[in-house]
Amino acid sequence: MKKRIGILTSGGDCPGLNCVIRAAVSHATLTFNWEVVGIPYATQGLLERQTIPLNLHGWDLRGIDPLINMGGTILGSINKGDTLAAAPAILASYEALGLDALIAVGGDGSLKIIHELANMGSWNLVAIPKTIDNDVALTERSIGFDTAVNTVVDAINRLTFTAASHDRVMIVEVMGRTAGHLALYSGIAGGADVILIPEIPYTVKGICDHLQELRDRWRRKFAIILVAEGATPCLEDLSDGHTCSLENAPSDHITSPKCGRGQYIADQISSLTHHFVDTRVSVLGHIQRGGIPSALDRLIATAFGKTAVDLIAQEKYDQMLAWKNGEVVAVPIQDALDKSPALVDPKCDLVQIAHSLGIYIGEK
């Protein structure tokens, strides 16, 4: 029986979303001759009952398919507002649009909301994980993570030459409020000297001791510090007797956009070293979300899009696709949500690798 399926992207954008759309539309139309419609701006599009017809060559430019290497999402996305407050109208829209199934691409936050709506409305839902934080549970990779790692590594590569030229300590702040996967992966791959993540508390003294060791033992006058925005400090007594802790710092000093985690750490290093260490801070911000998707993100996104259509054909719903051991598997959505966000295990192999490379990654 011919089906009409919808697809939406929710939460923050990331590279690879268009690859999911491309694969799902191609497989659904070529293999099953189904109708596929895009829901613009996620649940807002459902609320307003908007659809965009999608077909295999509808976006071609002289036969060239741009979706394979286009960042962001052609369907638009949204990550604000009280969606559940409009639940009755959204639930009615699913039926009004005549959808037989819905493919939702999102992070753990947006997938939680959409899954709750699906349960309330008995929707036929298949979920696909995407987030540059890579903190959706039960999947080794989420769409967008690999590209974000490559983007951060590229930034580190560029900053390293400037740091070496001016004998400076470059502090690079990346995303990751609760999970440090992005900082950990890109810090190791980029050759950072210090990696600070939310899961492992750090001390400013520990950072400064490590910087001093680089100077004394290896005659290194520069360094790269990679810090996740949610990096967690230990309480420590500085030499001047006051406590160095974000928790005890003035709230405006922490929350102001002009003073994020990177700048706070720079200020503390300068204070403890009496301004002997010359620091500079680079906050990558939304640059991490953008760009052309990497080959791995294209591959995973394409596999997710194709498999989502297969699950709909088999009428296996309420499932989230996951990447495990180089292939796609399906897991119950609720199981993934119950275990999310997936945090970095302080005893995992990558943390041990960082230690073995002489990277300061916290404590001390």
C-alpha positions as CSV (number, residue, x, y, z in Angstrom):
1,M,0.0,0.0,0.0
2,K,1.4,3.4,-0.9
3,K,2.4,5.4,2.1
4,R,2.7,9.1,2.8
5,I,5.6,9.7,5.2
6,G,6.8,13.0,6.8
7,I,10.3,13.9,7.8
8,L,11.4,16.7,10.1
9,T,14.6,18.0,11.6
10,S,14.5,19.4,15.2
11,G,16.8,21.1,17.6
12,G,20.1,22.8,16.6
13,D,21.3,22.3,13.1
14,C,24.4,20.3,12.2
15,P,26.1,18.9,9.0
16,G,24.6,15.7,7.7
17,L,20.9,16.5,8.1
18,N,20.4,17.0,4.4
19,C,22.0,13.6,3.7
20,V,19.3,11.9,5.9
21,I,16.6,13.7,3.9
22,R,18.2,12.8,0.6
23,A,18.6,9.1,1.5
24,A,15.1,8.7,2.9
25,V,13.4,10.4,0.0
26,S,15.5,8.4,-2.6
27,H,14.8,5.1,-1.0
28,A,11.1,5.8,-0.3
29,T,10.4,7.0,-3.8
30,L,12.6,4.7,-5.9
31,T,12.1,1.5,-3.9
32,F,8.5,1.8,-2.7
33,N,7.0,4.6,-4.8
34,W,5.8,6.4,-1.6
35,E,5.1,10.0,-1.2
36,V,7.5,12.0,1.1
37,V,6.8,15.4,2.5
38,G,9.1,17.6,4.6
39,I,7.7,19.3,7.7
40,P,9.4,22.7,7.9
41,Y,10.6,23.9,11.2
42,A,9.8,20.7,13.0
43,T,6.9,20.8,15.4
44,Q,6.1,24.4,14.4
45,G,5.5,23.1,10.9
46,L,3.2,20.4,12.2
47,L,1.3,23.0,14.3
48,E,0.8,25.1,11.2
49,R,0.1,22.1,9.0
50,Q,2.8,23.0,6.5
51,T,4.4,20.5,4.2
52,I,7.0,20.6,1.4
53,P,6.8,17.9,-1.3
54,L,10.1,16.1,-1.6
55,N,11.3,14.1,-4.6
56,L,14.5,12.6,-5.8
57,H,15.5,15.4,-8.3
58,G,13.5,18.4,-6.9
59,W,16.6,20.1,-5.7
60,D,18.9,19.3,-8.6
61,L,20.9,22.0,-10.2
62,R,21.6,20.9,-13.8
63,G,21.6,17.3,-12.6
64,I,23.9,18.1,-9.6
65,D,22.5,17.0,-6.3
66,P,23.6,19.6,-3.7
67,L,22.2,17.8,-0.6
68,I,25.1,15.4,-0.3
69,N,27.5,18.2,0.7
70,M,25.2,20.9,2.0
71,G,25.3,21.8,5.7
72,G,22.3,22.7,7.9
73,T,18.9,21.5,6.9
74,I,16.7,22.5,3.9
75,L,13.7,21.9,6.1
76,G,14.7,24.4,8.7
77,S,14.7,23.6,12.5
78,I,13.6,25.0,15.8
79,N,14.9,24.6,19.3
80,K,12.8,27.0,21.4
81,G,9.2,27.4,22.6
82,D,6.8,25.4,24.7
83,T,5.9,22.6,22.2
84,L,3.9,20.5,24.6
85,A,1.6,23.5,25.4
86,A,0.3,23.2,21.8
87,A,0.1,19.4,21.9
88,P,-3.6,19.1,21.0
89,A,-3.2,21.1,17.9
90,I,0.0,19.3,16.9
91,L,-1.6,15.9,17.4
92,A,-4.5,16.9,15.2
93,S,-2.1,18.0,12.5
94,Y,-0.6,14.6,12.1
95,E,-3.9,13.2,11.1
96,A,-4.9,16.2,9.1
97,L,-1.8,15.9,7.0
98,G,-2.6,12.3,6.3
99,L,0.7,10.9,7.5
100,D,1.2,7.2,7.7
101,A,4.6,7.6,9.5
102,L,7.0,10.2,10.6
103,I,10.9,10.3,10.6
104,A,12.2,12.7,13.2
105,V,15.9,13.7,13.3
106,G,17.0,15.4,16.5
107,G,19.0,15.3,19.7
108,D,17.9,13.8,23.0
109,G,16.0,16.9,24.0
110,S,13.9,17.3,20.9
111,L,13.5,13.6,20.4
112,K,12.1,13.4,24.0
113,I,9.4,16.0,23.1
114,I,8.5,14.4,19.8
115,H,8.4,10.9,21.3
116,E,6.0,12.2,24.0
117,L,3.8,13.6,21.3
118,A,4.0,10.4,19.4
119,N,2.9,8.4,22.4
120,M,0.0,10.8,23.0
121,G,-1.2,10.6,19.4
122,S,-0.3,7.0,18.6
123,W,2.0,8.2,15.8
124,N,4.1,5.8,13.8
125,L,7.5,7.3,14.6
126,V,11.1,6.4,13.7
127,A,13.8,8.6,15.3
128,I,17.3,9.4,14.1
129,P,20.0,10.9,16.5
130,K,21.9,14.0,15.6
131,T,24.0,16.2,17.8
132,I,27.6,17.6,17.7
133,D,27.8,16.7,21.4
134,N,27.4,13.0,20.6
135,D,25.5,12.5,23.9
136,V,22.5,10.5,22.7
137,A,22.7,7.2,24.4
138,L,23.0,3.7,22.8
139,T,24.7,5.0,19.6
140,E,28.4,5.3,19.1
141,R,27.9,8.2,16.7
142,S,25.3,10.9,16.1
143,I,25.0,12.8,12.9
144,G,27.1,15.9,12.9
145,F,29.7,14.9,15.5
146,D,32.5,13.8,13.2
147,T,32.2,17.0,11.2
148,A,32.3,19.1,14.3
149,V,35.4,17.3,15.5
150,N,37.1,18.0,12.2
151,T,36.1,21.7,12.5
152,V,37.6,22.0,16.0
153,V,40.8,20.2,14.9
154,D,41.2,22.5,12.0
155,A,40.8,25.5,14.4
156,I,43.5,24.0,16.7
157,N,45.8,23.5,13.8
158,R,45.5,27.1,12.8
159,L,45.9,28.5,16.4
160,T,48.9,26.3,17.1
161,F,51.1,28.2,14.7
162,T,50.0,31.6,16.1
163,A,50.6,30.3,19.7
164,A,54.1,29.1,18.8
165,S,54.9,32.3,17.0
166,H,54.1,34.5,20.0
167,D,54.8,32.1,22.9
168,R,51.1,32.3,24.0
169,V,48.7,29.9,25.6
170,M,45.7,29.6,23.3
171,I,42.4,28.7,25.1
172,V,39.8,27.2,22.7
173,E,36.2,27.0,24.0
174,V,33.9,24.5,22.4
175,M,30.4,23.3,22.9
176,G,29.5,20.7,25.6
177,R,27.5,21.8,28.6
178,T,27.1,18.4,30.1
179,A,29.1,16.0,27.9
180,G,32.7,16.4,26.9
181,H,32.9,14.1,23.9
182,L,33.6,16.9,21.4
183,A,36.4,18.4,23.5
184,L,37.9,15.0,24.2
185,Y,38.0,13.7,20.7
186,S,39.1,16.9,19.1
187,G,41.6,17.7,21.8
188,I,43.4,14.4,21.3
189,A,43.2,14.6,17.5
190,G,44.4,18.2,17.5
191,G,47.3,17.8,19.9
192,A,46.0,19.9,22.7
193,D,48.1,20.1,25.9
194,V,45.1,20.5,28.2
195,I,41.6,19.2,27.8
196,L,38.9,20.3,30.2
197,I,35.5,18.5,30.2
198,P,32.4,18.5,32.5
199,E,32.9,14.9,33.7
200,I,36.4,15.4,35.2
201,P,36.9,18.4,37.5
202,Y,40.0,20.5,37.0
203,T,42.1,22.9,39.1
204,V,43.7,26.0,37.8
205,K,46.8,25.1,39.8
206,G,46.9,21.8,37.9
207,I,46.7,23.6,34.6
208,C,49.4,26.0,35.6
209,D,51.7,23.3,36.9
210,H,51.3,21.5,33.6
211,L,52.1,24.7,31.6
212,Q,55.2,25.1,33.8
213,E,56.3,21.6,33.2
214,L,56.1,22.2,29.4
215,R,58.4,25.2,29.8
216,D,60.9,23.6,32.3
217,R,61.1,20.1,30.9
218,W,60.4,20.5,27.2
219,R,61.2,24.2,26.7
220,R,57.7,24.7,25.3
221,K,56.7,28.4,25.7
222,F,53.2,27.9,24.1
223,A,50.3,25.6,24.7
224,I,46.8,24.8,23.5
225,I,44.0,24.4,26.1
226,L,40.7,23.0,24.9
227,V,37.8,23.6,27.2
228,A,34.2,22.5,26.9
229,E,31.7,25.2,27.9
230,G,30.5,23.1,30.8
231,A,33.9,22.2,32.2
232,T,33.7,21.7,36.0
233,P,36.3,23.2,38.4
234,C,37.4,21.7,41.7
235,L,37.5,23.9,44.8
236,E,41.1,24.9,45.4
237,D,42.9,27.4,47.5
238,L,45.1,29.7,45.5
239,S,48.4,31.0,46.8
240,D,46.8,34.3,47.7
241,G,44.2,32.5,49.9
242,H,41.0,32.9,47.9
243,T,39.0,30.1,46.5
244,C,39.1,29.6,42.7
245,S,35.8,28.2,41.7
246,L,33.1,29.1,39.2
247,E,30.5,28.3,41.9
248,N,32.0,31.0,44.1
249,A,32.6,33.5,41.4
250,P,30.1,36.4,40.8
251,S,27.2,35.1,38.7
252,D,27.5,37.9,36.1
253,H,31.2,36.9,35.7
254,I,30.0,33.4,34.7
255,T,26.9,33.9,32.7
256,S,27.8,37.0,30.7
257,P,28.4,36.2,27.0
258,K,31.6,38.2,27.3
259,C,33.0,35.9,29.9
260,G,32.5,32.2,29.2
261,R,34.4,29.2,30.6
262,G,37.4,29.9,28.3
263,Q,37.8,33.6,29.5
264,Y,37.3,32.6,33.1
265,I,40.1,30.1,32.9
266,A,42.3,32.7,31.1
267,D,41.7,35.2,33.9
268,Q,42.4,32.6,36.6
269,I,45.7,31.5,34.9
270,S,46.8,35.1,34.7
271,S,45.9,35.7,38.3
272,L,47.8,32.6,39.6
273,T,50.9,33.3,37.4
274,H,50.8,37.0,38.1
275,H,50.3,37.7,34.4
276,F,53.5,35.9,33.4
277,V,51.5,33.6,31.0
278,D,50.2,35.4,28.0
279,T,46.7,33.9,27.1
280,R,44.3,34.4,24.3
281,V,40.8,33.0,24.1
282,S,38.9,31.8,21.0
283,V,35.3,30.8,21.4
284,L,34.3,28.7,18.3
285,G,30.6,29.0,19.0
286,H,28.2,28.2,16.1
287,I,31.2,27.7,13.8
288,Q,31.2,24.2,15.2
289,R,27.7,23.5,13.8
290,G,28.4,24.6,10.3
291,G,30.3,23.5,7.2
292,I,30.3,20.7,4.7
293,P,29.5,17.3,6.3
294,S,32.5,14.9,6.5
295,A,32.6,11.6,4.6
296,L,31.8,9.7,7.8
297,D,28.8,11.9,8.6
298,R,27.5,11.5,5.1
299,L,27.8,7.8,5.3
300,I,26.1,7.4,8.7
301,A,23.4,9.9,7.7
302,T,22.7,8.1,4.5
303,A,22.5,4.7,6.2
304,F,20.2,6.2,8.9
305,G,17.9,7.7,6.2
306,K,17.7,4.4,4.2
307,T,17.1,2.2,7.3
308,A,14.4,4.5,8.6
309,V,12.4,3.9,5.5
310,D,13.0,0.1,5.8
311,L,11.6,0.2,9.3
312,I,8.5,1.9,8.1
313,A,8.1,-0.7,5.4
314,Q,8.3,-3.3,8.1
315,E,6.0,-1.3,10.3
316,K,8.5,-1.4,13.1
317,Y,7.9,1.9,14.9
318,D,8.9,3.6,18.2
319,Q,12.5,2.8,17.3
320,M,15.6,5.0,17.2
321,L,18.4,4.1,14.8
322,A,21.9,3.7,16.3
323,W,25.4,3.3,14.9
324,K,27.2,0.3,16.5
325,N,30.3,-1.6,15.3
326,G,30.1,0.0,11.8
327,E,26.4,-0.7,11.1
328,V,22.9,0.5,11.8
329,V,20.8,-1.1,14.4
330,A,17.4,-0.2,15.9
331,V,16.8,0.4,19.6
332,P,13.6,1.4,21.4
333,I,13.4,5.2,21.6
334,Q,12.5,5.2,25.3
335,D,15.6,3.1,26.1
336,A,17.9,5.7,24.4
337,L,16.1,8.6,26.1
338,D,16.3,7.0,29.6
339,K,20.1,6.7,29.3
340,S,20.7,10.2,27.7
341,P,22.7,12.3,27.9
342,A,25.5,9.8,27.5
343,L,28.5,11.3,29.4
344,V,32.2,10.6,29.0
345,D,33.4,7.8,31.3
346,P,36.4,9.2,33.3
347,K,38.0,5.8,33.1
348,C,37.4,5.2,29.3
349,D,40.1,4.4,26.9
350,L,40.3,7.9,25.4
351,V,40.8,9.5,28.8
352,Q,43.6,7.0,29.4
353,I,45.1,7.7,26.0
354,A,45.1,11.4,26.9
355,H,46.9,10.7,30.1
356,S,49.5,8.6,28.3
357,L,50.1,11.5,25.8
358,G,50.9,13.8,28.7
359,I,47.7,15.8,28.3
360,Y,46.4,17.4,31.5
361,I,42.7,16.4,31.7
362,G,41.8,17.4,35.2
363,E,42.2,16.9,39.0
364,K,45.7,17.2,40.6
